[in-house]
Amino acid sequence: MPTWGFLTNHALVLLCIARDPGVRLRDIAESVGITERSAFGIVSDLVAAGYIVKEKGGRRNRYLVEAHLPVPESADRRLAIGDLLALLGGQSAGRPATAPSSSARQDDAT
């Protein structure tokens, strides 16, 4: 098991939220391999920086990724968060990317 990775825990948490906007902190922590307290801290960092918006819905939180914001480390600030998430997770702005099935494409063509 490597002791390093290409992505920070903040990026991994953001990716978890983009995949499932209703994800629980417990599930984020398990997916990333961190404690629930660390997951809470990272989510708080992302909210404070404006990269995600947290909405309370009953007993659960839902998150909205601000996909239009620039990636902080991009050299020319042209790479948006949504572009990075699409590259890493095959989706855009927190919505799963789905390719139409071959039968759906055939139906569209007729």
C-alpha positions, -999 to +999 in steps of 0.1 A: +000+000+000+016+033-010+022+059+016+014+088-007-012+096-034-018+120-062-049+136-047-053+153-013-079+142+011-098+175+003-099+164-034-111+129-025-138+143-002-149+166-030-151+137-054-172+117-029-196+146-026-198+151-063-207+114-068-234+115-041-246+149-029-264+132+000-234+112+012-230+109+050-198+120+068-194+084+080-194+072+044-170+099+033-146+090+060-148+053+052-143+059+014-113+082+019-097+063+047-099+091+073-118+096+106-153+110+107-139+140+125-114+146+097-141+143+071-161+169+090-131+193+091-125+189+054-162+194+045-161+225+067-130+237+049-147+232+015-178+250+027-158+279+041-138+282+008-171+283-012-164+251-031-195+233-018-228+246-003-243+226+025-281+224+028-298+209+058-327+186+048-343+170+078-317+150+096-294+148+066-272+173+047-271+176+010-242+193-008-239+212-040-205+214-057-198+249-071-184+234-103-177+268-119-150+278-094-114+275-104-091+248-091-068+267-067-036+250-080-042+255-117-015+276-132-037+298-152-070+294-132-088+282-163-095+247-150-128+247-131-137+223-103-164+207-125-137+200-152-115+183-126-143+162-112-153+151-147-117+141-154-113+122-122-148+107-118-163+106-152-190+131-143-198+167-142-208+190-113-219+162-090-243+145-115-233+110-125-222+108-161-244+084-180-239+073-216-271+065-234-275+028-240-271+015-276-309+010-279-315+045-267-291+058-294-308+037-320-342+051-310-329+086-313-316+079-347-349+067-361 
